[in-house]
């Protein structure tokens, strides 16, 4: 009886691992690839239009102060020429945007927490690498599936206060043979 129970638990654990590694990436949260801005807002009412900033030349859809685990993040939605969702960028927020020390600490902690959450949901990364990029060491983890890809990047600088991380979900379009 006890042996049967242990076998059953082990099979269930192995099946869960197999499922997570085959889980497709069809978007982020309730925002699915191909949705319009209006559809994303309907699914995520906390998303609002933001004015252009130093990174975007036109207004963009985003969510500020979104909680993932113990931290707050800025979520930015990108739409292609057809107006369809194709990318979601996630960056850690911290209280003082000009405080480099706080930014570096937030980036390191966010990278560690997000890496654990992604491994729990999607299993082991499809690819991972660490390489020197100028003064920084760039750590990259990628989860690649049929519908989408996730990149978790962490740039670690000798002056750790300048370190930063980003998490980006991408839609993958199948190329159509001509």
N, C-alpha and C positions, 0 to 999 in steps of 0.2 A: 504494500500500500504506500509506504513512505517512498520507495524507489519510483513508483508510478507518479507520485506527486512531484518529485524532483525532476523527473523526465519531462512532465507536462510543463513545469515552470521554465525549464531550459529551452524547450521548443518554442514556447511563447516569447521568450526573450530573443531568441534567434530570429523569429518571424518579425518581431518589431524592428530589429536592426535592418533586416532586408527591406522592409516597407519604407523606412526612413531614407535609405540610400536610393530608392527608386521614386521617391516623392518628387513630382515635377515642380518647376518654378513657373507658375502661371501668372505671376504678378507679385505684388506686395500687399499683405493684409487683405482687405476687401477690394482693392484696386487691381483689376485684371488687365492683362495686355490687350490693347485694342480699344479700351474704353475712351470716351471723350472726357473733356474736363467736367462737363455737366454730370456725366455718369459717375465720375470719381467723387465729386462733391455730394451727390445723392447717397453714395455708399459711405463716405467719410465726411460728414457735415462740418467737422472741425477744420477741413481744408479751406483755405481762403486764397484769393488772388493777392499777390504781393507786387509792389512796384519794382521796376528794374533796379538792379543793384550792380556792384562792381563785377559780378560774374555773369549776369544776364542782361542783355540789351533790351529785352522786352518783359512785360509783366509775366509772372509765373505763379503756378499753383503750389502751395506749400502748407505744411502744418508745423507750427512752432510748439516747443515744449511738450513733445510727444514722449510719453514714458515707455521705455523698454527696459525691463528689469529694474534696477535701482537708479537709472540715469534718464536724463531728458535729452531729446534729440530734435534736430530740425530735419524735416522730411520734405524733399523737393521732387515734384513730379515733372517729367519731361515728355512732351508730345511731339510727334513727327509732323511732317508737312501735311499729312492727311488729317491731323488733329487726333491721332490715336496714341495712347500711352505706350511708351517704349522703354522708359528708364525711370528708376526711382533712386534718388541719392539720399543717404542718411549720414548726418554729421553730428557729433556730440555737441551739445550746448553747454556753456558754462556762464557763470554770473557776470563775468567781466571780460568782454571781448578783447580788451587791450592787455589783459593780464596773461603774459606768456606762460608763467609758471602754472597757473590754473589750467590753461589750455593743454599743456603737455601732460599734466596729471590726468585730466579728463580723457585725453586721447589714449593714454596707456591703459587706464582702467576700462574704458569703453571697448577697446580692442579685445581685451581679455574676456570681458563679459559676453560680448557679441560672438566671439569665436566659440565659446562654450554653448551658447544658445543655438548657433547654426549647426554645430556638430550634433547636438541633441535632436534637432529637427530633420537635418538632411544627411546625417552620417559624416563619415570622413570626407574631407575635401577631395575633389577630383584631382587637383593640382595644388602644390604649395611650393613656394620658393623664397629664398632670402638672398639678396644681392646688394652690393654697394652701389649707390646712386649718388655720385658726388660725395658730399660730406655725410650723407644719410645712409642708413641701412634700411632697405625697403623689404618688408615682409608682405607676402601676398598669398592669400588662400582663395581658391576658386572652386565653386560648385557648378558643374555644367550638366544641364539636363536638356531634354528635347525642346521645351518651350522657352526656357530662360537660363540665365547664368547669374551667379552672385560672385562679386569680387569684394573681399575684405582686405584693404590695404592699410598698413601701418608703417609710417616713416619715422624712424628713430634717429635722432640727431645727437651728436656728442653733447650739445647743450640741450638736455632732455626737455627743457621748457618749450622748445620749438617743435617737439614731436607732434604729429597729427595722424588722424586715421579717417578713413572713409569706408562706407559700405554702400555698394551700388548693385542694384538689381537691374538686369538687362533683358529685354525681350530678344529672343533668337528667332529670326525669320528663316524659314527654309528657302533655299534658292531654287527657283523653278528652272528646270532645264529648257533650253530654247530649241 
